[in-house]
């Protein structure tokens, strides 16, 4: 999740248009999610280095940030 969703979508479009294939490697967990939601085969660099799959901790962190942003809007 990006702090500025509109800017994140713009950056996604730029990178998607530059990609020579549907396979993407990135260091950003949020970017992995965005690319996967848009039919790319996206991998976090750590998945490849340590032969692991996206862990629950990334999902937990994503959910935490999402909830914090939601609470900030309510204040």
N, C-alpha and C positions, 0 to 999 in steps of 0.2 A: 504494500500500500504506500502510495506516495503522499507527501504532505500537501502537494498541489496536484490533484487529479487531472485537471485540464492540461497542465504542463507535462505530466507523466504520459498522457495519451498522445500528445504531440511528439514527445521523444520516442514513444513506441512506434508511431507511424514512420518517423525518420529511419529508425533502426530496421524496422520491418522492410522498408523499401530498399535499404542498403544490403540486406541479407542475400547472399548468393543461394541459400537453400533454406529449408524449413527447420534446420538444426541450429540451435543457438546455445552458446556457453556464456554464462554471465557470473559475476560475483555478487549479484543482488538478488536476494530471495524474492523480493516483491516483483522484480522483473521476470523471474522464472514463472511466477504465477500469471502475470500479464501475458507473456508469450504463450504459455500453455492454454490459457483461456481463448487465445486467438489462433488455435490449431498449429502451433509450432511445437517441435520437439525441443524443449528448453531444459537445460541442465545447469545446476549451480556448480561452479568450479570445484567445490569441496566434494560434491558427489563423485566427481571423476577422480580426484586425487586420492580419496580414501574409500572409493568403491562403496559409497553409502547412498541411500535414498533420502529424499527430503524427510527430515525428521519432524516429529511432533513439536519440538521446541520452536521451530520456525513458525509453525502454525499458531502456537501459543503466543509468540511474540507479535505476530500479525494481529491476532484477536485482541491482545492487550492494547496495542496502539489504536486500533479501531474503537475500542470501548472508551479509551481516554479521550479521543477526539469527540466522541458522542457526548461524554460528560461535560467537556469544555463548552460545547455548543449550548448545553442546557443551563449553564451558569450565567 
